[in-house]
């Protein structure tokens, strides 16, 4: 997943960002909050955002849905 994301990143976002994660609801006991931190770290690692501290990220939200297209 990281390589695919990295290939799509054309530059680092500047300023404070709002992040929305759309998570596919395929596992009956999945905890969406446990998915968020690794995804934030991945955004930093691939260079999409500078850091995941509140200085750079204004809000983080997630939505689950049965299918993601």
C-alpha positions in Angstrom: 0.0 0.0 0.0 2.8 2.4 0.8 4.4 2.0 -2.7 1.1 2.7 -4.5 0.5 5.8 -2.3 4.0 7.0 -2.8 3.7 6.8 -6.5 0.7 9.0 -6.4 2.2 11.7 -4.2 3.4 14.6 -6.3 4.3 16.9 -3.5 3.9 17.7 0.1 0.7 19.5 1.2 1.4 22.9 2.7 -0.5 24.4 5.6 -2.8 22.7 8.0 -4.9 19.9 6.5 -8.2 18.1 7.3 -7.9 14.3 6.7 -10.9 12.0 6.0 -10.2 8.3 5.9 -12.9 6.1 4.2 -12.6 2.7 5.6 -14.2 -0.4 4.1 -16.3 -2.2 6.7 -15.4 -5.8 6.0 -14.6 -7.0 9.5 -17.3 -7.2 12.2 -14.9 -6.3 15.1 -12.7 -3.7 13.3 -12.0 -0.6 15.4 -11.7 2.4 13.1 -9.6 4.4 15.5 -7.0 1.7 15.4 -6.6 2.2 11.7 -6.1 5.9 11.8 -2.7 6.3 13.4 -0.9 3.9 11.0 -2.5 5.7 8.0 -1.4 9.1 9.4 2.1 7.7 9.8 2.1 6.4 6.2 1.1 9.9 4.9 4.1 11.3 6.7 6.4 8.5 5.5 5.5 8.9 1.8 5.9 12.7 2.0 2.2 13.6 1.5 2.2 15.7 4.8 5.1 17.1 6.8 4.0 15.7 10.2 0.9 14.4 11.9 1.0 16.8 14.8 -1.7 19.4 15.3 0.5 22.1 13.9 0.0 20.4 10.5 -3.2 18.4 10.8 -6.3 20.4 11.8 -8.7 17.4 11.9 -8.9 13.7 11.3 -12.1 11.9 10.6 -13.1 8.4 9.5 -16.1 6.9 7.9 -16.9 3.3 7.4 -18.9 1.9 4.5 -19.6 -1.5 3.1 -17.8 -1.0 -0.3 -15.3 1.6 -1.4 -15.0 2.2 -5.1 
